Every structure is written in structure tokens, then in C-alpha cells.
Amino acid sequence: MDYQKILEDIYQEILPYAKEGKQADYIPALAKVDPDQFGMCLETVEGEVYEYMQAETRFSIQSITKVFALAMCLSIKGESLWKRVGKEPSGTAFNSLVQLEIEKGLPRNPFINAGAIVLADILLTELDDPEEEFLTFVRALCGNETVDYNMEVAVSERETGYLNAAIANLLKYHGAIENDIERVLMFYFKMCSVEMNCRELAKAFLAFTNYSPFEYAGYKLSRSRIKRLNAVMQTCGFYDEAGEFSYLVGLPGKSGVGGGIIAVCPLRYSVAVWSPRLNSKGNSVMGMKALELLTTYTEESIF
């Protein structure tokens, strides 16, 4: 499979969409990002790397970090984790308060904001230094010690994060988080602020492609739990556009409002794409198109 040519062909085909959508300008620090950038990197399980355009430009990966947080929480809590957060698609926006209120503080899944805030709370309770241990885990997965938080982004999100604060307060009201609200929110925003590039993301997510047990920085996942993590990515990784992504792309994955998307083709490759312009659902316009074409050209998907 000539993946390099495929990446180049994909870019040429999606150019008509280059000006559609806009970056996440409701977060002031992200509003300053040049929206007309594109990067893509695919890494096979054999270690072959194919990249195109700005694949080594770092960006705020935002909700993609929720997969790392879920992996850590699964390692720590095992199946008891699902008593704190569900595993069903939401069908509503990632920052919806309505569903959380109806379901009395039990987040529908770990990838909507409410679910990820609960994951942050669990890590705060279980770890001595959650900020450092989270970074250590991510750095171990991607093999790069320079990956770090972007505090400008984290502070920017906290200063304008009124809806997330409302979610955290509602969770606290229902007894769904244990720690101080401000502490939980700041840790959540710091996790979302982590900066990586497409190459680092593709490398990090190789751990989730093989369905074989792994251990990174002391965190272990069995084959069964990796399978289950992939299942949650498949059904819940794209907010209320998860069905559309499954239909068009057919891979487990996760998006972030920084414009990044990561997807895994089990036993074959992981692929990361980044383009800051988002559609109305909060997913990268060119990223979605690129991954749809990738599985169309290669005929490699889980279906």
C-alpha cells in the first residue's frame, strides 16, 4: 500500500473544503491559531511513518486527551469505573447540560465534557501528582519528553469556561465528583491544553491498535480493555456526529476542537490529521473528509 501517495492525493482532493468552517474562536487562545493549516501522519504497526504537510506542527489536542485519561482510569479502576460514567453515545452536544440533569449527574460517556470532568476527578483522587503523572503517561506513549501543557490555552479556557463550570457544579450537586470544583476544572483544562503534533499522536495511538496488553509509565491495559476502549471511541468519539463518522470512515477515533482527529485501524495503523476549521459539531472539516477518503482509497476499515 503506497500510503505516502494516498496522503498526497487526499490533500489535493479535499482542497475545495479548505475555507469551510472556522477555528474554535470561543476559546480566545485557539482563536489566534492560523486556521489554514493541515497536517496528516499515518504510522503502521510495523513502524513505517508517512506524513504530509504540517504533520510536525504542534497544536492543542483538546478532547483527544480524554482517551489518555480514560486509559489511565481504566488501568486504575477497572470495570468499577463504569459506575461513575456511562458508555453510551450521547446524541447531544459535547457540552450539554440537559442530558446530565435528566440522568441525575451520571455522564452518558467519558468523552463528553461531563464524563471527562469525572475522569479528571478520579485521577485527582487516585494520584499523588495527577498533572505530572498524566504528562508522564502521554510522553511514554508518544516517546517524546518535550510534550507539555500549554498554560495560555488552559487559562484561556478557564477564564471563559462558564458552561464547563456549570457542568462541574451540577456534577458536584449530584455527588458525582469528590474534589474541589476549581481544582477539578483546572486539571481538566490543563489536560485539554496538551500540545502534540500529528506524528506524536499517531505514535501514541499505536498502543491502541494491536489489541495486545500494554504497560506505559506503570499503567496497564489488558487486551480486553483495549478492545473496550476502542468500542467507546467508535460509538462516542465524535460527540453527536459519531454515527456519521462510523458511516463515512469506519474506524474508532477521537476528535478535538483544536482541529485534530486521531483514528486507529486495528492491527494495521494509527492516523492523525489536523486542520483547525471546524464544522457545526466541533469536528475538523478537512480532517473528516481526509479520513473518509483514506478508508475509501485503502479499503481498510473495521467494517
C-alpha positions in Angstrom: 0.0 0.0 0.0 1.5 3.3 -1.1 0.3 5.4 1.9 2.5 8.4 1.0 0.9 8.8 -2.4 -2.5 8.3 -0.8 -1.9 11.1 1.7 -0.8 13.4 -1.1 -3.8 12.5 -3.3 -6.2 13.0 -0.3 -4.9 16.5 0.3 -5.5 17.5 -3.3 -9.0 16.1 -3.3 -10.1 17.9 -0.1 -8.7 21.4 -1.1 -12.2 22.6 -2.1 -13.1 22.4 1.6 -10.1 24.4 2.8 -12.1 27.5 3.7 -15.2 25.8 5.2 -15.8 26.1 8.9 -13.8 28.1 11.5 -11.5 27.5 14.4 -12.8 27.3 18.0 -12.8 31.0 18.5 -14.9 30.7 21.6 -11.6 29.8 23.3 -9.6 33.0 22.9 -6.2 31.3 22.7 -7.4 29.0 20.0 -9.0 31.9 18.1 -5.4 33.1 17.4 -4.4 29.9 15.6 -3.9 30.2 11.8 -7.0 28.2 10.6 -5.4 27.5 7.2 -3.1 24.7 8.2 -3.2 21.0 7.5 -1.1 18.1 8.7 -1.5 14.3 8.5 0.6 11.4 9.7 0.0 7.6 9.4 2.1 5.1 11.3 1.8 1.4 10.7 2.2 -1.3 13.3 5.5 -2.2 11.7 6.8 1.3 12.5 6.6 2.8 9.0 5.8 6.5 9.1 4.1 8.5 6.4 3.4 12.2 6.8 2.3 15.2 4.8 2.2 19.0 5.1 2.4 20.3 8.7 2.5 16.9 10.4 5.1 18.1 12.9 3.4 21.3 13.9 2.1 21.1 17.5 -1.4 22.1 18.4 -3.8 21.9 21.3 -5.2 18.4 21.1 -8.2 19.2 23.4 -10.7 16.3 23.7 -8.3 13.8 22.2 -6.7 13.8 25.7 -9.8 12.2 27.0 -8.7 8.9 25.5 -5.5 9.1 27.6 -7.4 9.9 30.7 -9.8 7.0 30.1 -6.9 4.6 29.6 -5.4 5.7 32.9 -8.7 5.5 34.7 -9.4 2.0 33.3 -6.0 0.9 34.5 -6.7 2.2 38.0 -10.4 1.4 38.5 -11.1 -1.4 36.1 -14.7 -2.2 35.5 -15.8 -0.3 38.5 -15.1 2.9 36.5 -18.5 2.4 34.7 -20.3 3.1 38.0 -19.1 6.7 37.7 -19.6 7.3 34.0 -21.6 5.6 31.3 -20.6 4.2 27.9 -23.5 5.1 25.6 -23.5 7.6 22.8 -24.8 11.0 23.9 -26.8 12.1 20.8 -26.4 15.7 22.2 -23.7 18.3 22.1 -20.5 17.6 24.0 -21.2 20.4 26.5 -24.9 19.7 27.0 -26.4 20.3 30.5 -29.8 18.9 29.6 -28.9 15.3 29.4 -26.8 15.5 32.6 -29.6 16.9 34.5 -32.1 14.3 33.3 -29.8 11.5 34.2 -29.1 12.9 37.6 -25.4 13.6 37.3 -24.3 10.4 35.6 -22.4 11.4 32.4 -23.5 9.4 29.3 -19.9 8.6 28.3 -16.3 9.6 29.2 -15.8 11.7 26.0 -18.4 14.3 26.5 -17.2 17.1 28.8 -19.2 15.9 31.8 -17.6 12.5 31.5 -14.1 13.8 31.1 -14.6 16.1 34.2 -15.4 13.0 36.2 -12.3 11.3 34.8 -10.2 14.3 36.0 -11.8 14.0 39.4 -10.9 10.3 39.6 -7.3 11.0 38.7 -7.2 13.8 41.3 -8.4 11.3 44.0 -6.2 8.4 43.0 -2.9 10.0 42.1 -0.3 11.9 44.2 0.6 14.3 41.4 -2.0 13.9 38.7 -0.7 16.7 36.4 2.8 15.2 36.3 1.6 11.6 36.1 -0.8 12.4 33.2 2.1 14.1 31.3 4.4 11.2 32.0 1.9 8.7 30.6 1.3 10.7 27.4 5.0 11.2 26.9 5.6 7.5 27.3 3.0 6.7 24.7 4.4 9.0 22.1 8.1 8.6 23.1 8.7 12.4 23.4 9.6 14.0 26.7 9.0 17.5 25.4 5.2 17.1 25.1 3.7 19.6 27.6 0.7 21.6 28.7 0.1 25.0 27.1 -0.8 27.1 30.1 -2.0 30.0 27.9 -4.7 27.8 26.4 -5.6 26.3 29.8 -6.0 29.7 31.5 -7.9 31.0 28.4 -10.3 28.0 28.7 -10.8 28.6 32.4 -11.5 32.3 32.0 -14.3 31.6 29.5 -15.4 28.2 30.7 -18.7 29.1 32.1 -20.6 26.2 30.7 -18.0 23.7 31.9 -18.2 25.3 35.3 -21.9 24.8 35.2 -21.4 21.2 34.3 -18.9 20.7 37.2 -21.4 22.3 39.7 -24.2 20.1 38.5 -21.9 17.1 38.9 -21.0 18.2 42.4 -24.6 18.7 43.3 -25.4 15.1 42.4 -22.3 13.8 44.3 -20.6 12.8 41.0 -17.3 14.5 41.8 -15.4 14.3 45.0 -12.8 17.1 44.8 -12.9 20.9 44.9 -14.7 22.2 41.7 -12.0 24.7 40.9 -9.2 22.0 41.3 -11.1 19.6 39.0 -11.8 22.2 36.3 -8.2 23.5 36.2 -6.9 19.9 35.9 -9.4 19.2 33.1 -8.4 22.4 31.2 -4.8 21.5 31.6 -5.3 18.1 30.1 -7.2 19.6 27.2 -4.3 22.1 26.6 -1.7 19.4 25.9 0.1 20.2 22.6 1.2 17.4 20.3 1.6 17.1 16.5 0.2 14.5 14.1 3.3 12.4 14.2 3.3 12.2 18.0 -0.4 11.5 18.1 -0.1 8.7 15.5 2.8 7.2 17.6 0.8 7.5 20.8 -2.2 5.7 19.5 -0.3 2.8 18.1 -0.7 1.3 21.6 -4.5 1.0 20.9 -4.2 -0.7 17.5 -2.8 -4.1 18.4 -5.3 -5.4 20.9 -2.4 -6.8 23.0 -1.7 -6.0 26.6 0.5 -2.9 27.2 2.2 -1.1 30.1 3.3 2.5 29.8 4.6 4.6 32.8 3.1 1.9 35.1 -0.4 1.9 33.6 -1.5 -1.4 32.3 -4.4 -2.3 29.9 -5.4 -5.8 29.1 -6.4 -6.9 25.6 -10.0 -6.9 26.7 -9.8 -3.3 28.0 -8.1 -2.1 24.8 -10.9 -3.6 22.8 -13.5 -1.9 25.0 -11.6 1.5 24.8 -11.8 1.2 21.0 -15.5 0.4 21.2 -16.1 3.6 23.2 -14.1 5.6 20.6 -16.2 4.1 17.9 -19.5 4.9 19.4 -18.7 8.1 21.3 -15.6 9.7 19.9 -17.2 12.4 17.8 -19.9 13.8 20.0 -23.2 13.9 18.3 -21.5 13.1 14.9 -20.2 9.7 16.0 -22.7 7.9 13.8 -21.7 10.0 10.8 -18.0 9.2 11.4 -18.7 5.5 11.7 -20.7 5.6 8.5 -18.2 7.6 6.4 -14.9 6.5 7.9 -15.5 3.2 9.8 -12.7 3.4 12.3 -12.5 4.0 16.1 -11.3 7.5 16.8 -11.5 10.8 18.7 -11.7 14.4 17.7 -10.8 17.6 19.5 -11.9 21.2 19.0 -8.3 22.2 18.3 -8.9 20.6 14.9 -7.2 17.3 15.5 -8.6 13.8 14.8 -7.0 10.5 15.6 -8.2 7.2 14.3 -7.0 3.6 14.6 -7.2 0.7 12.1 -6.8 -2.3 14.4 -3.7 -4.5 13.6 -2.7 -2.1 10.8 -2.1 1.6 11.6 -3.0 4.7 13.5 -3.5 8.0 11.7 -3.7 11.6 12.9 -5.0 14.6 10.9 -5.1 18.3 11.9 -6.9 21.2 10.3 -8.3 23.9 12.7 -11.5 24.8 10.8 -14.4 23.0 12.5 -17.9 22.1 11.4 -21.0 22.9 13.5 -20.5 19.7 15.5 -17.0 20.7 16.6 -15.1 18.4 14.3 -12.4 19.3 11.7 -14.0 19.8 8.3 -10.9 18.7 6.3 -10.0 16.1 8.9 -13.3 14.3 8.5 -13.0 14.4 4.7 -9.4 13.2 4.7 -10.2 10.2 6.9 -13.2 9.3 4.8 -11.0 9.3 1.7 -8.3 7.3 3.5 -10.6 4.3 4.2 -12.2 4.6 0.8 -8.8 4.5 -1.1 -7.3 1.8 1.1 -10.5 -0.2 1.6 -9.3 -0.6 5.2 -11.8 -0.1 8.0 -13.4 -2.3 10.7 -16.5 -2.9 8.6 
